[in-house]
């Protein structure tokens, strides 16, 4: 598969716009996402540069809160096939 779109100006501009809107990871729900991922992978027929098919996700460095490697765990699977984070603590409620 040709992944040249990941370095294109159009993709980088779209990525910046998505991350400026939200940095909450689509997989674990924690902030500080530093990458975007295709919700429906291109391999499975998802559009490459559709903003509706791209969402924030933690990239190579992983999530600083739960330490998951979200993008690696999701890979090209649909979100329904990836184990979501379930905790007994509400991380956003404060101390």
Buried (B, 14 or more C-beta within 10 A) or exposed (E): EEEEEEEEEEBEEBBEEBBEEEBBBBBBBBBEBBBBBBBBBBEEEBEBBEEEBBBBBBBEEBBEBBEBBBBEBBEEEEEEEBEEBEEEEEEEEEE
